[in-house]
Amino acid sequence: MVPKHIVSAAAIVINERNEILLIKGPRRGWEMPGGQVEEGESLKEAAIRETKEESGLDIEVTKFCGVFQNVSECICNTLFLGRPVGGELTTTPEALEVGFFPIEAALEMVIWKNFRERIELCLNEELHPFYIEF
């Protein structure tokens, strides 16, 4: 049997005011931009592309943070830190609202599964790189 894994890449984007970029998706509410890595695409490129598609912003990836692996669902989520370098905040069908929020407020807004934990781990550089199985 050929393993079928889903690999995704997400970016925790921090602006010069130390605020986090969040998008509000139709299904999961507030979250960091991210999505599936396409064939022939690097993890880093996927995080940059997904952030552009979902928020309108161009980002520079500054650091690889770690991996969350959902073993039973065969999903590997890779996480990066980034900073905005261009573009404009834009809503899309995938992102009904987009914005930068102070870290404390952002963490309160993110309620889907372990997304808050992912953001907290990315913000704590002493823990990089992390590898979490669940």
N, C-alpha and C positions, 0 to 999 in steps of 0.2 A: 504494500500500500504506500502510495506517495504522500508524504506529509503535506498538508495544506496549511500554511501559516499565514496569518495576516500580520503585516508589519506596518506600524504607523510611526509618524514623527510629529512631535508637538513642540511649540516654542513658548517659553515664558519670556515675554518681551517687556523689558523695563525701560521706561523713558528717563530723561534727565532729572525729572522731579521724583524719581524713585517710585513711580506708579506702575501698575501691572496692566497690560492689555488683556481685556476679556471680550469675548463675543457671546451673544445670547442666541443659542441655537433653538430651533423649534421643538426639539425633543428633550434635550438635557438641561436646558437653562444656561446659566452662565458657565463658561469654560474657557480654557486657553485655546488658541487656534491650533489645528492639527488635523491629520488625516492619513489615509493610506499612502504608502510609498508605492510609486508606479514602477513598472519594469524598466530597468536601465537607469534608474534614478538613485542618487545617493540619499542617505538618511538626512543629511544636512540640507541638500537641495529640496527634499520633500518638505521639511519644516519651513523653509523660506517660501516655497511655492504655495503651500497651504495657508500660511499667514497672509500672503498677498491676495489669494483668492477669497479668503474669508473676512479680511479686514480692510483691504485696500493699501496696506502698508508694505513698503519694502523694508526688510530687516537684514542686519548682519548678525550671523550666529557668532557668539563670543565664546561659548563653552559647551561641551558635551556634559550632561549631568548624570544620566543613568538610564536604566531600563526597568520597566515593569513588565513581568510576564504573567499573563493569565494562562496557566498551564492547561486547564481543562478545555478552554475555548481556543487554544493555539493562537493566541494574540500576543505579539511583542510590541510594546509601546516604548519608543525611544524619546528622550526628552532633552531639550537644549535650552540654554539661555541665549537671549538675543537683545538687540537694541534697534530702535527704528532709525533708518537712514534716508527715508523718502516716502513718497506716496501720500495718500490722504485717506483718513478713516472713511469707510464706505460701508453701508449695509448691503447685504445680499440675501438671497433665499436661505442660505445656510447660516447667516448671521443677521438676525432681525434687529439687533442693537449691537453697537461696538463702542468701546471707550477705554480710557485709562482710568484706573481707580487706585486710591491709596491702598497699600498692601493689606492693612487690617480689614478695611471694608471689602476688598476683593475676596479675601478668604471667607468672610461671612456670606458672600453672594454665591459662592461655588458650593453646590449641595449634592452634585451627582457623584455617587459611589466614592472612589478614592481619589477623585481629581484634586480635592483640597490637599490631601497628603502629598500628591505629586508636586504641587506648587511649593508646598513648605519644604520638601526635600531639595527642590531646585534652588530655592532661595538660601539654603544653608550650605555654602560651598565647602565647609569642612567635611561634609558627608559624601562628596563626589569622589569617584563615580559610585553610584549605588546600584544594587541589583536586587529587585524585590520580586518574589514569586508569590502568587496567590491562586 
